[in-house]
Amino acid sequence: MTAISEPSRPSRRLSWPRPKYLLFAAIGLMYAYVLWTNENFLFNAKDPEWAHIAPFQWFLLPHGLAAAFALFLGPFQFSDRLRRRYATVHHVMGYLYITGVYLGAPMGIYIEYFEERLGEPRSFTVATIADAGIWIFATTMALVFIRQGRIQQHRQWMTRSFACALIFLEVRLILTLFNLPFAMAETVLWSCVAAAFPLADLVLQLQESFRPRAAPAKAAARA
């Protein structure tokens, strides 16, 4: 008798998460780390940091809320599913992100002016102006392109804008993770400002390289 062989089952391939999700997971960990190590005074009313920020605390509150709003909403602007299924929500969140940038960035400059009066060097104020300036510039470019209906350019500039938003976290992460003295903060800030656009463009290039391309046969059939 001839043995009946069991039909072969297709092998299941292990599906890896998309690089975009891995990147945002790393950013989420950065959020949590900075909040726990650098901004934990927010949960302790007796922390001496409150005495330091007392002269400008009423400017710090709206600045922190606006910037935190932009940091929180930024990743949602890169969700393809949200943009396709809930276009109105995507647009509203985008304009809220822009509002957070336009409020948070100038207030950050004003707060640094207070810090300068408390003894910080003028050069740190200049670095803060550069940080806020490129953030506003990138966000404005993204706004201009979406108003013109140029989606690809809009997404590119939104990527650069969010890279500028992350400078707040990057500076604190680097200083804490490598146990650097506060005197190095200005150098770290300038380095992050200089690297923001190149890193954003690197992410855009990697995203393009990972994007699946149609097979030549399928492309010819569609043609």
C-alpha positions as CSV (number, residue, x, y, z in Angstrom):
1,M,0.0,0.0,0.0
2,T,1.1,3.5,-0.7
3,A,1.3,5.6,2.3
4,I,-0.7,8.8,2.2
5,S,1.5,11.7,3.1
6,E,0.2,14.5,5.2
7,P,-0.2,17.7,3.2
8,S,2.6,20.1,4.0
9,R,1.7,23.2,6.0
10,P,3.1,26.5,5.0
11,S,5.8,27.6,7.5
12,R,5.1,30.7,9.5
13,R,7.6,33.4,9.4
14,L,8.4,35.4,12.4
15,S,7.1,38.9,11.8
16,W,9.2,41.6,13.3
17,P,7.7,44.9,14.4
18,R,8.0,47.8,12.0
19,P,11.1,50.0,12.6
20,K,8.8,53.0,13.3
21,Y,7.2,51.2,16.2
22,L,10.6,50.3,17.7
23,L,11.7,53.9,17.4
24,F,8.7,55.2,19.2
25,A,9.0,52.5,21.8
26,A,12.5,53.8,22.5
27,I,11.2,57.4,22.6
28,G,8.6,56.3,25.1
29,L,11.3,54.8,27.3
30,M,13.2,58.1,27.0
31,Y,10.0,60.0,28.2
32,A,9.7,57.7,31.3
33,Y,13.5,57.9,32.1
34,V,13.6,61.7,31.9
35,L,10.4,62.1,33.9
36,W,11.7,59.8,36.6
37,T,15.3,61.1,36.9
38,N,15.1,64.8,35.9
39,E,11.5,66.0,36.4
40,N,10.6,64.0,39.5
41,F,10.5,67.3,41.5
42,L,7.0,67.7,40.0
43,F,5.8,65.0,42.4
44,N,7.6,66.3,45.4
45,A,6.5,69.7,46.8
46,K,9.5,69.8,49.1
47,D,12.1,69.4,46.4
48,P,14.6,72.4,46.4
49,E,14.1,72.8,42.7
50,W,10.9,74.6,43.5
51,A,12.8,77.4,45.2
52,H,15.0,77.7,42.1
53,I,12.1,78.1,39.7
54,A,10.0,80.3,42.0
55,P,10.9,83.6,40.1
56,F,9.5,82.3,36.8
57,Q,7.2,79.4,37.9
58,W,4.1,81.1,36.4
59,F,5.8,81.2,33.0
60,L,7.2,77.7,33.4
61,L,3.8,76.1,33.9
62,P,2.3,77.1,30.5
63,H,5.7,76.5,28.8
64,G,5.9,73.0,30.3
65,L,2.3,72.2,29.5
66,A,2.5,73.4,25.9
67,A,5.8,71.6,25.2
68,A,4.7,68.4,26.9
69,F,1.5,68.6,24.8
70,A,3.6,68.8,21.6
71,L,5.9,65.9,22.8
72,F,2.9,63.7,23.6
73,L,1.0,64.5,20.3
74,G,4.0,64.3,18.0
75,P,4.1,60.5,17.6
76,F,0.4,60.3,16.7
77,Q,1.1,62.5,13.7
78,F,3.1,59.6,12.1
79,S,0.3,57.0,12.5
80,D,-0.9,56.0,9.0
81,R,-3.9,54.2,10.5
82,L,-5.0,57.3,12.4
83,R,-4.6,59.5,9.3
84,R,-6.6,57.1,7.1
85,R,-9.4,56.2,9.5
86,Y,-9.8,59.3,11.5
87,A,-8.6,62.2,9.3
88,T,-10.4,64.8,11.3
89,V,-8.8,63.7,14.6
90,H,-5.4,63.6,12.8
91,H,-5.9,67.2,11.6
92,V,-7.1,68.5,15.0
93,M,-4.1,66.8,16.8
94,G,-1.8,68.3,14.2
95,Y,-3.0,71.8,14.9
96,L,-2.8,71.3,18.6
97,Y,0.8,70.1,18.2
98,I,1.6,73.3,16.2
99,T,-0.1,75.4,18.9
100,G,2.1,73.7,21.6
101,V,5.2,74.5,19.6
102,Y,4.2,78.2,19.0
103,L,3.5,78.7,22.7
104,G,6.1,76.5,24.3
105,A,9.2,77.5,22.3
106,P,9.0,81.3,22.8
107,M,8.2,80.8,26.5
108,G,11.3,78.6,26.8
109,I,13.4,81.6,25.6
110,Y,11.8,83.9,28.1
111,I,12.4,81.4,30.9
112,E,16.1,81.1,29.9
113,Y,16.3,84.9,30.2
114,F,15.3,84.5,33.9
115,E,17.9,81.8,34.3
116,E,20.5,84.2,32.9
117,R,19.6,86.8,35.5
118,L,20.1,84.1,38.1
119,G,23.7,83.5,36.9
120,E,23.6,81.3,33.9
121,P,25.8,82.4,30.9
122,R,24.5,84.4,28.0
123,S,25.7,81.7,25.6
124,F,23.2,79.3,27.1
125,T,20.4,81.7,26.2
126,V,21.7,81.9,22.7
127,A,21.7,78.1,22.5
128,T,18.1,78.1,23.7
129,I,17.1,80.6,21.1
130,A,18.7,78.4,18.4
131,D,16.8,75.4,19.7
132,A,13.5,77.2,19.8
133,G,14.2,78.8,16.4
134,I,14.7,75.6,14.5
135,W,11.7,74.0,16.2
136,I,9.4,76.9,15.1
137,F,11.0,77.0,11.6
138,A,10.5,73.2,11.0
139,T,6.9,73.3,12.3
140,T,6.1,76.4,10.2
141,M,7.4,74.6,7.1
142,A,5.3,71.6,7.9
143,L,2.3,73.9,8.2
144,V,3.0,75.6,4.9
145,F,3.3,72.4,3.0
146,I,0.1,70.8,4.4
147,R,-1.8,74.0,3.6
148,Q,-0.6,73.6,0.0
149,G,-1.6,69.9,-0.1
150,R,2.0,68.7,-0.4
151,I,1.8,65.7,1.8
152,Q,5.3,64.2,1.3
153,Q,7.1,67.5,2.1
154,H,4.7,68.0,5.1
155,R,5.7,64.6,6.6
156,Q,9.4,65.4,6.1
157,W,9.2,68.7,7.9
158,M,7.0,67.2,10.7
159,T,9.8,64.6,11.2
160,R,12.3,67.4,11.5
161,S,10.0,69.3,13.8
162,F,9.5,66.3,16.1
163,A,13.3,65.8,16.1
164,C,13.6,69.3,17.5
165,A,11.0,68.6,20.1
166,L,13.0,65.6,21.3
167,I,16.0,67.9,22.1
168,F,14.4,68.6,25.5
169,L,14.6,64.9,26.4
170,E,17.9,64.2,24.7
171,V,19.8,66.8,26.6
172,R,18.5,65.5,30.0
173,L,19.0,61.9,29.0
174,I,22.6,62.4,28.0
175,L,23.5,64.5,31.0
176,T,22.0,62.0,33.4
177,L,22.9,58.7,31.7
178,F,26.6,59.7,31.4
179,N,26.7,61.5,34.7
180,L,28.0,64.7,33.1
181,P,28.3,67.9,35.1
182,F,25.9,70.8,34.5
183,A,28.7,72.8,33.0
184,M,28.5,70.4,30.0
185,A,24.8,71.1,29.5
186,E,25.5,73.9,26.9
187,T,27.8,71.7,24.9
188,V,25.3,68.9,24.9
189,L,22.5,71.3,23.9
190,W,24.4,72.7,21.0
191,S,25.3,69.2,19.8
192,C,21.6,68.1,19.9
193,V,20.6,71.2,18.1
194,A,23.2,70.6,15.4
195,A,22.2,66.9,15.1
196,A,18.4,67.4,15.0
197,F,17.9,67.8,11.2
198,P,20.6,65.3,10.2
199,L,19.1,62.6,12.5
200,A,15.6,63.4,11.2
201,D,16.8,63.0,7.6
202,L,18.5,59.8,8.5
203,V,15.2,58.4,9.8
204,L,13.5,59.5,6.6
205,Q,16.1,57.8,4.5
206,L,15.8,54.6,6.6
207,Q,12.1,54.7,6.3
208,E,12.3,54.9,2.6
209,S,14.7,52.0,2.4
210,F,12.5,49.8,4.5
211,R,9.4,50.6,2.5
212,P,8.2,47.5,0.6
213,R,8.5,47.9,-3.2
214,A,6.2,46.2,-5.7
215,A,7.7,43.4,-7.7
216,P,8.5,44.3,-11.3
217,A,5.9,41.8,-12.6
218,K,3.1,43.3,-10.5
219,A,4.2,46.8,-11.6
220,A,4.1,45.7,-15.2
221,A,0.7,44.1,-14.8
222,R,-0.7,47.2,-13.3
223,A,0.7,49.3,-16.1
